[in-house]
C-alpha cells in the first residue's frame, strides 16, 4: 500500500499531465461531433458578452463595405419586385406563420476561417426563436448551419468546416451533389462532389442549394464553377466552386426557419423507425 | 512580501496575455494561415524554481481560456499542458544542467540557448495544437505546413516581446 502511495507521489506530475491531457483530448473529440459541443463553447453569456462588445467597436470599420452590400441586395430585390416575370401573388391569409420559411436577421460577433473546423458566433439565441439545425445565409449566399444555441447567442458551423456537408445542385441541369470543404488553406472555394459523369456544365455556371434537405430552401445561391476534375474511380466530377459569400468579412446574416421542419422530421423519424 | 508580489505579477501577466491574444493577436491572419499564439509566453517565462504541478495545472487553465473563446474543444489546453509538462526537459536540453542549480535569467543566457529553448517550446506546442485541431491523417501535410509557418510567426513575436519588456541588466 505504501509502495503505491509512494509511486503516486513520485510520479504526480506525470499523472497530472495524463489526466489533464486526456480531458483535453476528450473535449476535442466532443467538439468534433455536430450536436454535442456541450461543455466548451462561446455561447455563454460571459464570453458572448465580451465578443459582442468587441465587435460593436470593430464593426464601425466595416460599415462602408456593409452599406454597399446591403444597397446591392436592395437593388436586386427591387429588380425582382418590378420584373414582369416574377408575379407577386398576394395571399389573402397573410398572417405571420403562414409562410414555410421565415428569415431572422443577426449580427456576426466572432468569425474564424483559418482553421479546419470553423465556427461563427452570432448575437441571437433561443430567446429570438433560434433552434439547432437552422440554415444561415448572408446577403450573397449560404454561410452555414446553426449547431449550438444558448439564451442570447448561437454558434454556426460554417461551410468552411471539414465536417460540413450541404446538399447542392447545378442551377441549369438540376443535377445534385454534396458541397464540402477540403482545402483548409482556401476560404474562398469549396468543392461540389458526387456530380455524375454524364452531366453537362461549363465553367462559370451557378451552383445553388438543392432543397432536398429541410435546412435550406431550394435555389439559394452558393457560388460559380471555377474548375473541375473527373474522378475515374467513382465516375464522378469534383467541381471547385467559387463561393459568392466572402467568408472572411461576414457582418450581417439571416437565419432561415423552416416552419414545416418538425412535421417533416417527425414523419422521417417514423419512416426510419418502421424500417428497423 | 517578495512572494506575494511575484504571484500578483504572474496573475497579472496571465490575464494580460489572454486578453491580448484573444482581442488583438487572434484577429491577425498572416497569408491565410492561423494567427500567432503569444499566450505561450506565460509558460515560457514562468519562474524556474516554482512547483511543476502548478505550472501544468495553470497551462491547462490557460489553454482552456483560449479554447472556450474560439470554440475549439480542448486543443489549446492539450498542447499547453504538454509543453508545461515538458518544460523542465527542454530547459535542461537548451541551457544544460546548470539551470537547476543557479537561478539563471532568460535574458542573460546566450542567444543561441534562448532561441533553442523558445523554438523547441513553440514548435512542440504548435505541432500538437494543429494535430488535435485537424484531427485527421488526411490533413497531415497541411498540419506540418501550418506548424512550421505559424511557429516562425509566433517565435518572432514572442522573442520581440521578451526583448521589449525585459529589464536591461545593470552593469
Interface residues (C-beta under 8 A of the other chain):
Chain A: X12 X13 X14 X16 X17 X20 X21 X23 X24 X25 X26 X27 X28 X29 X30 X31 X32 X37 X40 X41 X42 X44 X47 X51 X54 X58 X112 X113 X114 X115 X116 X117 X119 X121 X155 X162 X184 X185 X186 X187 X248
Chain B: X23 X27 X29 X32 X33 X34 X35 X52 X53 X56 X57 X59 X60 X63 X64 X67 X68 X69 X70 X71 X72 X73 X74 X75 X77 X78 X81 X82 X84 X85 X132 X133 X134 X135 X136 X139 X142
